[in-house]
């Protein structure tokens, strides 16, 4: 039996799947177990975004093994994210559904921005803490994350479409090493880096840290071949290693001390990326860290358990950026949670997760008004879905966007991109609570509302309000009658009863 303080983080990368199991004790982590498997998910993705059946099965089998290790943990103790390749798969919902069945836990797809943030957190927590600025580079299978930050705070984040698997497929698919291909790969990396060179050099950094299997493998080879005297990776030794590899004709023939057989197929791709990053940013030396995205996930989970959820900070920052009427949002929030408490047992299985979505929807539902009052809910929804929100997965942003888009006007069926009927129903229920709360605060005044009682019986939602108050608020009566028509579209009957 695992302890109640046991948590697990799973990183479904483009090259490897990683799982870390840890014991959390007063904010500190003690690693219990690490499992890594070379799945090479990106290797099975073709140009049209279809995933090869054999690679898909390889991934599902790996997740089944991971699931066995953490089977007794509760859902809130496990965080699983997919990165670059899962962002690129066509109909990823189908694969995610099968993957969740194999693992036994939900899987979230994160943006490149969020991937970079989590990498930074993972590395930063493995270092001796000081406030000096650091440049952190992580080379994955499908992308490379480049981040500058101080302490635990990232300041500049980018995720670039170039990783060890991707580069291998693009330039060395047949396994042959040729001078022209090496030069083409180098130029490709430099072109990708060109978009960020100026801003990164202008901000500057005091030290450089590398993470990920590719960088650790390169460091291992440099050390075993004695290409430099100090630890880490020097620019000179990196250049020497590229030259050594260029003397070989085929990747499978690379005979380098310190290079594992599993890393061999994608080693050259990662090496070219790292050499290009060094060249583009003028890096002379890099330290190597054991921290990575999965450690970032663990520390994010610790923060949420201690009510330090980065997602709340992201919502607050976005609200301020778009000049939200905070007091009005707070009034709506109070009413929404009064209704939520009365309906939660009937409507929501994941009470905490649903409460979070409702809270964030209350805070952000009006941010689109800064663009246009006309159909501002559509502008709000678009901003939420496409903004870089630290701590959020792509699915979470889509869910939040769907609720906000539904908070006024006609109730559109299947507004959400969710494929699971139960999840769509939850979003509809949260949207209904938000819609009713907005109606009761249409006047945008500080006037207190009476007690609103709400009951649900099959397909009928009943509101009970004091008769005197209703007589004094004819506009609200009219709005509730209109709302009843809107909700009838989804087969829900809204009834308003008067209390004497």
C-alpha positions as CSV (number, residue, x, y, z in Angstrom):
1,X,0.0,0.0,0.0
2,X,1.4,3.4,-1.0
3,X,1.4,6.3,1.4
4,X,-1.2,9.0,1.1
5,X,1.7,11.4,0.6
6,X,2.9,9.4,-2.4
7,X,2.7,11.2,-5.7
8,X,3.6,10.3,-9.3
9,X,4.5,12.3,-12.4
10,X,4.5,10.9,-15.9
11,X,6.0,12.6,-18.9
12,X,4.9,11.2,-22.3
13,X,7.7,12.5,-24.4
14,X,8.3,12.2,-28.1
15,X,11.2,9.9,-27.5
16,X,10.8,8.4,-24.0
17,X,8.1,7.9,-21.5
18,X,9.2,8.7,-17.9
19,X,7.6,8.1,-14.6
20,X,8.8,9.3,-11.2
21,X,7.2,8.2,-7.9
22,X,8.0,10.3,-4.9
23,X,7.1,10.7,-1.2
24,X,6.1,14.3,-0.3
25,X,7.0,15.5,3.2
26,X,6.3,19.1,4.1
27,X,7.0,20.3,0.6
28,X,10.1,18.2,0.2
29,X,10.3,15.2,-2.1
30,X,12.0,11.9,-1.6
31,X,12.2,9.9,-4.9
32,X,11.0,6.3,-4.5
33,X,11.1,5.0,-8.0
34,X,12.0,6.0,-11.6
35,X,10.9,4.1,-14.7
36,X,11.9,5.1,-18.2
37,X,11.1,3.4,-21.5
38,X,12.2,4.4,-25.0
39,X,8.8,4.4,-26.8
40,X,9.9,6.8,-29.6
41,X,6.4,8.0,-30.2
42,X,7.5,10.6,-32.7
43,X,9.1,7.8,-34.8
44,X,5.6,6.4,-35.5
45,X,4.1,9.7,-36.6
46,X,3.8,10.3,-40.4
47,X,3.6,13.5,-42.3
48,X,-0.2,13.6,-42.1
49,X,-0.3,13.2,-38.3
50,X,-1.3,9.5,-38.3
51,X,0.3,7.3,-35.6
52,X,1.7,3.9,-36.7
53,X,-0.2,1.0,-35.1
54,X,2.9,-0.8,-33.9
55,X,4.2,2.4,-32.2
56,X,0.8,3.1,-30.7
57,X,0.7,-0.4,-29.2
58,X,4.2,0.0,-27.9
59,X,3.0,3.2,-26.1
60,X,-0.1,1.5,-24.7
61,X,1.9,-1.5,-23.4
62,X,4.3,0.9,-21.6
63,X,1.4,2.8,-20.0
64,X,0.0,-0.5,-18.8
65,X,3.2,-1.2,-17.0
66,X,3.3,2.3,-15.5
67,X,-0.3,1.8,-14.4
68,X,0.5,-1.3,-12.5
69,X,3.1,0.6,-10.4
70,X,0.8,3.3,-9.3
71,X,-2.6,1.5,-9.3
72,X,-3.4,2.2,-5.7
73,X,-2.9,6.0,-5.9
74,X,-5.8,8.4,-6.2
75,X,-6.3,10.4,-9.3
76,X,-5.3,13.7,-7.6
77,X,-1.9,12.1,-6.7
78,X,-0.9,11.4,-10.3
79,X,-0.1,14.0,-13.0
80,X,0.4,12.8,-16.6
81,X,1.2,15.1,-19.5
82,X,1.9,14.6,-23.2
83,X,4.1,17.0,-25.1
84,X,5.2,17.7,-28.7
85,X,4.1,14.5,-30.5
86,X,0.8,14.3,-28.7
87,X,0.1,17.9,-29.8
88,X,0.7,16.8,-33.4
89,X,-1.3,13.6,-33.6
90,X,-4.5,13.7,-35.6
91,X,-7.6,12.7,-33.6
92,X,-5.4,12.7,-30.5
93,X,-8.6,12.2,-28.4
94,X,-8.9,8.6,-29.7
95,X,-5.3,7.8,-28.6
96,X,-5.7,9.6,-25.3
97,X,-8.8,7.6,-24.5
98,X,-7.0,4.3,-25.1
99,X,-3.9,5.6,-23.2
100,X,-6.0,6.6,-20.2
101,X,-7.6,3.2,-20.2
102,X,-4.2,1.5,-20.2
103,X,-2.7,3.8,-17.5
104,X,-5.8,4.1,-15.4
105,X,-5.4,7.9,-14.9
106,X,-6.3,11.1,-16.9
107,X,-3.7,12.4,-19.4
108,X,-3.4,16.1,-20.3
109,X,-1.7,17.5,-23.3
110,X,0.4,20.6,-22.6
111,X,1.5,23.5,-24.8
112,X,5.2,24.1,-25.7
113,X,5.0,27.2,-23.3
114,X,3.8,25.0,-20.4
115,X,6.4,22.3,-21.3
116,X,9.2,25.0,-21.0
117,X,7.8,26.2,-17.7
118,X,7.7,22.7,-16.2
119,X,11.3,22.0,-17.4
120,X,12.5,25.1,-15.8
121,X,10.8,24.2,-12.5
122,X,12.2,20.7,-12.6
123,X,15.7,21.9,-13.1
124,X,15.5,24.9,-10.7
125,X,14.4,22.7,-7.9
126,X,17.5,20.5,-8.3
127,X,19.9,23.4,-8.0
128,X,21.3,25.2,-5.0
129,X,19.0,28.2,-4.7
130,X,20.3,31.6,-5.5
131,X,19.0,34.5,-7.5
132,X,21.5,34.4,-10.4
133,X,20.1,34.2,-13.9
134,X,20.3,30.9,-15.7
135,X,19.7,29.6,-19.2
136,X,18.1,26.2,-19.2
137,X,18.0,24.0,-22.3
138,X,16.1,20.8,-22.7
139,X,16.3,18.7,-25.9
140,X,13.4,16.3,-26.2
141,X,12.3,14.0,-29.0
142,X,10.2,16.5,-30.8
143,X,11.1,19.9,-29.4
144,X,13.7,21.9,-27.6
145,X,12.8,24.1,-24.7
146,X,15.0,27.3,-24.0
147,X,14.3,29.2,-20.8
148,X,15.9,32.1,-18.9
149,X,14.9,32.6,-15.3
150,X,16.0,33.5,-11.7
151,X,15.3,31.3,-8.7
152,X,12.0,29.5,-9.4
153,X,10.7,32.2,-11.7
154,X,11.1,31.8,-15.5
155,X,11.4,35.1,-17.3
156,X,11.7,34.1,-21.0
157,X,10.3,30.8,-22.4
158,X,10.3,29.2,-25.8
159,X,9.6,25.8,-27.2
160,X,11.2,25.2,-30.7
161,X,10.2,22.5,-33.1
162,X,13.5,20.6,-33.2
163,X,14.2,17.5,-31.2
164,X,16.4,14.4,-31.4
165,X,13.8,12.2,-33.0
166,X,12.5,14.9,-35.3
167,X,16.0,15.8,-36.6
168,X,16.9,12.2,-37.1
169,X,13.7,11.6,-39.2
170,X,14.2,14.8,-41.2
171,X,17.9,14.5,-42.0
172,X,19.0,11.0,-41.3
173,X,15.9,8.8,-41.9
174,X,17.9,6.2,-43.8
175,X,20.6,6.1,-41.1
176,X,23.3,7.5,-43.4
177,X,25.6,10.3,-42.3
178,X,26.7,12.7,-45.0
179,X,28.5,16.0,-44.9
180,X,25.7,17.8,-46.8
181,X,23.0,16.5,-44.4
182,X,25.0,17.5,-41.4
183,X,25.4,21.0,-42.8
184,X,21.7,21.2,-43.7
185,X,20.7,20.1,-40.2
186,X,23.0,22.7,-38.7
187,X,21.5,25.4,-40.8
188,X,18.0,24.2,-39.9
189,X,18.8,24.6,-36.1
190,X,20.4,28.0,-36.6
191,X,17.3,29.2,-38.6
192,X,15.0,28.1,-35.8
193,X,17.2,29.8,-33.2
194,X,17.3,33.0,-35.2
195,X,13.8,33.9,-34.0
196,X,14.9,34.1,-30.4
197,X,18.6,35.0,-30.5
198,X,18.2,38.7,-30.0
199,X,15.8,38.6,-27.0
200,X,17.8,35.9,-25.2
201,X,21.1,37.6,-25.6
202,X,19.7,41.0,-24.6
203,X,18.3,39.5,-21.4
204,X,21.4,37.5,-20.7
205,X,22.3,34.8,-18.2
206,X,25.1,33.9,-15.8
207,X,25.1,30.1,-16.1
208,X,23.8,27.5,-18.6
209,X,22.2,24.2,-17.5
210,X,21.2,21.4,-19.8
211,X,18.6,18.7,-19.0
212,X,17.1,15.6,-20.8
213,X,18.4,12.3,-22.0
214,X,20.1,13.7,-25.1
215,X,22.2,16.2,-23.2
216,X,23.1,13.7,-20.5
217,X,24.1,11.2,-23.2
218,X,26.3,13.8,-24.9
219,X,27.9,14.6,-21.6
220,X,28.5,11.0,-20.9
221,X,30.3,10.4,-24.3
222,X,32.4,13.6,-23.9
223,X,33.5,12.4,-20.4
224,X,34.2,8.8,-21.5
225,X,36.2,10.0,-24.5
226,X,38.1,12.5,-22.4
227,X,37.4,15.3,-24.8
228,X,37.6,17.9,-22.0
229,X,39.1,18.0,-18.5
230,X,36.2,19.6,-16.6
231,X,32.6,18.4,-16.1
232,X,29.6,19.4,-18.2
233,X,29.9,20.3,-21.9
234,X,32.3,22.7,-23.5
235,X,31.8,24.3,-26.9
236,X,35.2,23.0,-28.1
237,X,34.5,19.4,-27.0
238,X,31.0,19.6,-28.6
239,X,32.6,20.7,-31.9
240,X,35.1,17.8,-31.7
241,X,32.3,15.3,-31.1
242,X,30.4,16.5,-34.1
243,X,33.6,16.1,-36.2
244,X,34.1,12.5,-34.8
245,X,30.6,11.5,-35.7
246,X,30.9,13.0,-39.2
247,X,33.7,10.5,-39.9
248,X,31.2,7.6,-39.7
249,X,29.1,6.6,-42.7
250,X,26.0,5.2,-40.8
251,X,24.4,6.1,-37.4
252,X,24.2,2.4,-36.4
253,X,28.0,2.2,-36.8
254,X,28.7,5.0,-34.2
255,X,31.0,3.4,-31.7
256,X,31.3,6.0,-29.0
257,X,32.2,5.2,-25.4
258,X,29.4,6.1,-23.0
259,X,26.7,5.9,-25.7
260,X,24.0,3.4,-24.8
261,X,22.4,1.2,-27.5
262,X,19.0,2.6,-26.8
263,X,20.1,6.2,-27.3
264,X,22.2,5.4,-30.4
265,X,19.4,5.9,-33.1
266,X,18.7,9.5,-32.1
267,X,22.1,10.5,-30.6
268,X,23.2,12.4,-33.7
269,X,19.9,14.3,-34.0
270,X,20.3,15.6,-30.4
271,X,24.0,16.4,-30.9
272,X,23.3,18.6,-33.9
273,X,20.6,20.5,-32.0
274,X,22.8,21.1,-29.0
275,X,25.7,22.2,-31.2
276,X,23.5,24.6,-33.1
277,X,22.1,26.1,-29.8
278,X,25.6,26.6,-28.5
279,X,26.6,28.3,-31.8
280,X,23.6,30.5,-32.0
281,X,23.7,31.8,-28.4
282,X,27.5,31.8,-28.1
283,X,27.5,29.4,-25.2
284,X,31.0,28.3,-24.0
285,X,30.1,25.9,-21.2
286,X,27.0,24.0,-19.9
287,X,26.4,22.3,-16.6
288,X,24.2,19.1,-16.8
289,X,21.2,18.6,-14.4
290,X,19.2,15.6,-13.5
291,X,16.0,17.6,-13.2
292,X,13.5,17.8,-16.0
293,X,9.8,18.1,-16.8
294,X,8.7,15.3,-14.6
295,X,10.3,16.8,-11.5
296,X,8.6,20.1,-12.5
297,X,5.3,18.2,-12.5
298,X,6.0,16.8,-9.0
299,X,6.7,20.3,-7.6
300,X,3.6,21.7,-9.3
301,X,1.6,19.0,-7.5
302,X,3.2,19.8,-4.2
303,X,2.2,23.5,-4.8
304,X,-1.4,22.5,-5.5
305,X,-1.5,20.4,-2.3
306,X,-0.3,23.4,-0.3
307,X,-2.8,25.8,-2.0
308,X,-0.1,27.4,-4.1
309,X,-1.6,26.7,-7.5
310,X,0.2,28.5,-10.3
311,X,-3.0,28.3,-12.3
312,X,-4.7,30.8,-10.0
313,X,-1.9,33.2,-10.6
314,X,-2.3,32.8,-14.3
315,X,-6.0,33.5,-14.1
316,X,-5.4,36.6,-12.0
317,X,-2.7,37.9,-14.3
318,X,-5.0,37.4,-17.4
319,X,-7.9,39.1,-15.5
320,X,-5.7,42.2,-14.7
321,X,-4.3,42.3,-18.3
322,X,-7.8,42.6,-19.8
323,X,-9.1,45.1,-17.1
324,X,-11.8,42.8,-15.7
325,X,-14.4,44.3,-13.3
326,X,-13.0,42.4,-10.3
327,X,-15.8,43.4,-7.9
328,X,-18.5,42.3,-10.3
329,X,-16.7,39.0,-11.0
330,X,-16.5,38.4,-7.2
331,X,-20.2,39.0,-6.8
332,X,-21.0,36.5,-9.5
333,X,-18.6,34.1,-7.9
334,X,-20.4,34.2,-4.6
335,X,-23.8,33.5,-6.2
336,X,-22.3,30.8,-8.5
337,X,-20.8,28.9,-5.6
338,X,-24.0,29.2,-3.6
339,X,-25.8,27.4,-6.5
340,X,-22.8,25.0,-6.9
341,X,-23.0,23.8,-3.3
342,X,-26.7,23.0,-3.7
343,X,-26.2,21.1,-7.0
344,X,-22.8,19.5,-6.6
345,X,-24.0,16.1,-5.2
346,X,-26.3,15.6,-8.2
347,X,-24.2,17.2,-11.0
348,X,-20.5,16.7,-10.2
349,X,-18.4,13.7,-9.4
350,X,-15.0,15.6,-9.4
351,X,-16.2,18.4,-7.0
352,X,-12.8,20.1,-6.7
353,X,-12.0,20.0,-10.4
354,X,-15.4,21.3,-11.2
355,X,-15.1,24.0,-8.5
356,X,-11.8,25.2,-10.0
357,X,-13.3,25.5,-13.5
358,X,-16.3,27.5,-12.2
359,X,-14.0,29.8,-10.2
360,X,-11.8,30.6,-13.2
361,X,-14.9,31.0,-15.4
362,X,-16.3,33.6,-13.0
363,X,-13.1,35.5,-13.1
364,X,-12.5,35.5,-16.8
365,X,-16.0,35.4,-18.4
366,X,-15.9,39.1,-19.3
367,X,-12.3,39.6,-20.5
368,X,-13.6,39.8,-24.1
369,X,-15.5,43.0,-23.4
370,X,-12.2,44.9,-23.9
371,X,-12.4,43.8,-27.5
372,X,-16.1,44.3,-28.2
373,X,-19.3,44.2,-26.2
374,X,-21.1,42.4,-29.1
375,X,-20.8,38.7,-28.5
376,X,-18.0,39.3,-26.1
377,X,-18.3,35.8,-24.7
378,X,-16.8,34.5,-28.0
379,X,-13.8,36.9,-27.6
380,X,-13.4,35.8,-24.0
381,X,-13.5,32.1,-25.0
382,X,-10.9,32.7,-27.8
383,X,-8.5,34.5,-25.5
384,X,-8.8,31.7,-22.8
385,X,-8.3,28.9,-25.3
386,X,-5.2,30.5,-27.0
387,X,-3.4,32.4,-24.2
388,X,-0.2,31.0,-22.7
389,X,-1.5,30.1,-19.2
390,X,1.1,28.7,-16.9
391,X,0.0,25.5,-15.1
392,X,-2.8,24.7,-17.6
393,X,-3.1,21.8,-20.0
394,X,-4.5,22.3,-23.4
395,X,-7.7,20.3,-22.4
396,X,-8.2,22.5,-19.3
397,X,-8.0,25.7,-21.4
398,X,-10.5,24.2,-23.9
399,X,-12.9,23.3,-21.1
400,X,-12.7,26.7,-19.5
401,X,-13.2,28.3,-22.9
402,X,-16.3,26.2,-23.5
403,X,-17.9,27.3,-20.3
404,X,-17.2,30.9,-20.9
405,X,-18.5,30.8,-24.5
406,X,-21.8,29.3,-23.2
407,X,-22.3,31.8,-20.4
408,X,-24.7,34.0,-22.4
409,X,-27.0,33.9,-25.4
410,X,-28.3,30.8,-27.0
411,X,-27.2,27.5,-25.5
412,X,-25.3,25.7,-28.3
413,X,-25.2,21.9,-28.2
414,X,-21.8,20.3,-28.3
415,X,-20.1,23.6,-27.7
416,X,-17.0,21.8,-26.3
417,X,-14.4,19.8,-28.2
418,X,-14.7,17.1,-25.5
419,X,-15.4,13.7,-27.0
420,X,-16.6,12.1,-23.8
421,X,-20.3,12.7,-23.1
422,X,-19.9,12.8,-19.3
423,X,-17.3,15.6,-19.6
424,X,-19.5,17.6,-22.0
425,X,-22.4,17.3,-19.5
426,X,-20.2,18.6,-16.7
427,X,-19.2,21.7,-18.8
428,X,-22.9,22.3,-19.6
429,X,-23.8,22.2,-15.9
430,X,-21.1,24.6,-15.0
431,X,-22.2,26.9,-17.8
432,X,-25.8,26.8,-16.5
433,X,-24.6,27.9,-13.0
434,X,-22.6,30.7,-14.5
435,X,-25.5,31.8,-16.8
436,X,-27.9,32.0,-13.8
437,X,-25.4,33.9,-11.7
438,X,-24.8,36.5,-14.5
439,X,-28.6,37.0,-14.8
440,X,-28.9,37.7,-11.1
441,X,-26.2,40.3,-11.3
442,X,-27.2,42.1,-14.5
443,X,-27.6,45.4,-12.7
444,X,-23.9,45.3,-11.7
445,X,-24.7,46.8,-8.3
446,X,-23.7,46.0,-4.7
447,X,-27.3,45.2,-3.8
448,X,-27.5,41.9,-1.9
449,X,-29.5,39.1,-3.4
450,X,-32.1,37.1,-1.4
451,X,-31.4,33.5,-0.6
452,X,-31.8,31.5,-3.8
453,X,-32.7,27.9,-3.4
454,X,-32.2,25.5,-6.3
455,X,-33.3,21.9,-6.8
456,X,-32.7,19.4,-9.6
457,X,-35.1,16.6,-10.4
458,X,-34.3,14.6,-13.5
459,X,-34.7,17.1,-16.3
460,X,-36.1,20.0,-14.3
461,X,-34.2,22.7,-12.5
462,X,-36.2,24.7,-10.0
463,X,-35.3,28.1,-8.6
464,X,-37.1,29.3,-5.4
465,X,-37.0,33.1,-4.7
466,X,-39.0,35.4,-2.4
467,X,-42.1,36.7,-4.2
468,X,-41.6,40.2,-3.0
469,X,-38.1,40.3,-4.4
470,X,-39.3,38.9,-7.8
471,X,-42.1,41.6,-7.9
472,X,-39.4,44.3,-7.5
473,X,-37.2,42.8,-10.2
474,X,-39.3,42.4,-13.4
475,X,-36.2,42.4,-15.6
476,X,-34.9,39.4,-13.8
477,X,-38.2,37.6,-14.3
478,X,-38.0,38.3,-18.0
479,X,-34.4,37.1,-18.2
480,X,-35.3,33.8,-16.4
481,X,-38.2,33.2,-18.8
482,X,-35.8,33.8,-21.7
483,X,-33.3,31.4,-20.0
484,X,-35.9,28.8,-19.8
485,X,-36.3,28.9,-23.5
486,X,-32.5,28.7,-24.1
487,X,-32.2,25.7,-21.7
488,X,-35.0,23.8,-23.3
489,X,-32.7,23.2,-26.3
490,X,-30.7,20.7,-24.1
491,X,-33.9,19.2,-22.7
492,X,-33.7,21.0,-19.3
493,X,-36.8,22.6,-17.9
494,X,-36.1,25.8,-15.8
495,X,-38.9,26.6,-13.3
496,X,-39.0,29.7,-11.1
497,X,-41.2,29.3,-8.0
498,X,-42.2,32.1,-5.7
499,X,-41.7,31.9,-1.9
500,X,-44.1,33.9,0.3
